[in-house]
Amino acid sequence: MTEEFKLYLLNQRAALESVSHFDNLSDEELEQFLLEMLEKMGSPGFPPGMDTSREGLLDFIAGISAIANATPADEP
């Protein structure tokens, strides 16, 4: 298994684990949680054009988690 593939799996696992923590929230609770999080970061709300369906919001969480937990590859 290549190093790049291992990093991909680690990032994917982090994303899936984070999303699993939000499975029990209703659609409204999930949306409210993310709006509050974005406001704390200085954003006035969801970016224009953002998919605010349940799946879109969970994808957003997964992406943030994967970035936050990413293991950087060694630079060549």
C-alpha positions in Angstrom: 0.0 0.0 0.0 1.4 3.4 -1.0 1.9 6.2 1.5 -0.6 8.4 -0.4 -3.2 5.6 -0.2 -2.6 5.2 3.6 -3.1 9.0 4.1 -6.3 8.8 2.0 -7.7 6.0 4.3 -6.8 7.9 7.4 -8.5 11.0 6.2 -11.6 9.1 5.1 -11.8 7.3 8.5 -11.6 10.7 10.3 -14.4 12.1 8.1 -16.7 9.1 8.6 -16.1 9.1 12.3 -17.0 12.8 12.6 -20.2 12.4 10.6 -21.3 9.5 12.8 -21.5 11.9 15.7 -24.3 13.8 14.0 -26.5 11.0 12.8 -28.8 11.4 15.8 -29.6 15.1 15.1 -32.7 16.1 13.2 -32.2 18.0 10.0 -33.1 21.3 11.8 -30.7 20.6 14.6 -27.9 19.8 12.2 -28.5 23.0 10.2 -28.7 25.1 13.4 -25.5 23.5 14.8 -23.6 24.3 11.6 -25.0 27.9 11.4 -23.8 28.5 14.9 -20.4 27.0 14.1 -20.0 29.2 11.1 -21.1 32.3 13.0 -18.5 31.6 15.7 -15.9 31.5 12.8 -17.1 35.0 11.6 -19.3 33.8 8.7 -22.7 35.4 8.4 -24.2 32.1 7.4 -23.9 29.4 4.8 -21.9 30.4 1.7 -24.0 31.2 -1.4 -24.8 28.0 -3.4 -23.9 25.6 -0.5 -25.9 22.4 -0.5 -27.9 22.7 2.7 -29.7 19.3 2.3 -28.9 16.8 5.1 -26.4 15.1 2.8 -24.8 18.4 1.9 -24.4 19.4 5.5 -22.9 16.0 6.4 -20.5 16.3 3.5 -19.5 19.7 4.8 -18.8 18.2 8.2 -16.9 15.3 6.6 -14.7 17.6 4.6 -13.9 19.9 7.5 -13.0 16.9 9.6 -10.8 15.3 7.0 -8.9 18.6 6.6 -8.6 19.1 10.3 -7.4 15.5 10.9 -5.3 15.2 7.8 -1.9 13.8 8.0 0.4 15.8 5.8 2.4 13.9 3.3 6.2 14.4 3.2 7.2 17.0 0.7 9.3 15.7 -2.1 
